[in-house]
Amino acid sequence: MKKNDRLYLGLALLFTLACSLFSSIPIEPQPMTPEFAPQEEAQALPEEEISRIKLPVAVTIEKDGILSIFDREGYTLQQVNIPGVSYADENSLHILSIFPHDNTGLPVLYYSFEQNNSLLISHNGQISTSLSAPEFSGMVGAPGKAVVAYTRVEYADLNLISHLYAGTIEALPTAAPVYTENNAEGWGLVALAVDVEAEKPVGIWYSKRPWGIGGDIVFDPRRTLSYIDLRTGTNSQYLGAEANPSAISADGKWLAYTDDESAVAGAGTMAIRNIETGVGLSYPLQNAVDQRGAGEASFSPNNEYLAWMEGSGFQMAETPNFHSVVRVGNLNGNIIAEFADTAFVATSGLGAIARVEPVGWFDDNTLVVMARGEAWNDAVLLSIDIPTQNISFLAQGVFTGFVYP
């Protein structure tokens, strides 16, 4: 990897913060008791009030300012111009509707640093400004809905003040923060998921990340996980400062996170917890030289499996020796598949792979992963059929999200 590519990798991470497949011996689950100290006692979320469980019909990727929508067979369904997009990914772009069955285009909300630090909407060839967002620090949208939560940060003396907003796309320009936090240690709020009822936001999952750091970052360094109920104003904490939240299941019943408090150099093990029972288990890390831990987790739609990435080595060394592996386990603690980064080289068409990570699922048997080449924007999407462990090429570009029916 060239030095300028490594520098770009560090900046991009700061902003968002062999070919064989293996089948492992089942791992005995490691019971855990709840260790969170809730601001209010954390209760299971009512199942009928959550509307995030959908199976996607397509993926979206960005390349050269164009958002392309591909079906699961790799055919292009639609393209949307998103000029001025900044570091396109799930933290800076959201599809505002389900996939249309007529000839209308998909409305896309995205962040542009070039266009006066604004959130822009691209729809049917027209670009409009939704709102000015100075010190924008990321957003998340409800799948297939015109509902978004986003965060802004600002300094007051030495303290970092972060603001959490949520609303429909119509209400967002005039929305006041739903939560504000003043942090003397430089940790800012980050929205991870937004729950919707009757087309309006009813709750936000959020965490905290350090603002303004750099270095050889493998996983977004977050800590704590909380949920704010927008109907009651109740703010409940589910994970403490020792935990880095990685994923929330679509039904809101499971959490995936790493326990970084006991980790060496942040090399935390992947763990899951059932919110209703408080009981969970962890998946021991692979044995690797310079182990960097686990992250980038994703639950399959019906909670059959969890996929995540583990890393080892260093990306920004004079001679980079970083390697990643995608692992898949069931929720009983068994590792059912492992895919080393070298297993994707031939199918990806990349000369070399710098990083590979799961980005989501089409269904419980079809995992989507993104592989990056030596240049950070040299990325491709691939799909894995879990029962057969076959890898297929899907599309070229940086993953930005799924499209829903």
PyMOL commands that set and color helices and strands:
alter all, ss='L'
color gray80, all
select helices_A, chain A and resi 3-15+47-49+172-174+341-348
alter helices_A, ss='H'
color red, helices_A
select strands_A, chain A and resi 21-22+58-63+66-71+76-81+93-95+108-112+118-123+126-132+136-141+147-156+159-168+179-183+187-197+200-210+223-229+235-239+243-248+254-259+270-274+280-283+291-299+305-312+323-330+335-340+355-363+366-372+379-385+390-396+398-403
alter strands_A, ss='S'
color yellow, strands_A
deselect
rebuild
show_as cartoon
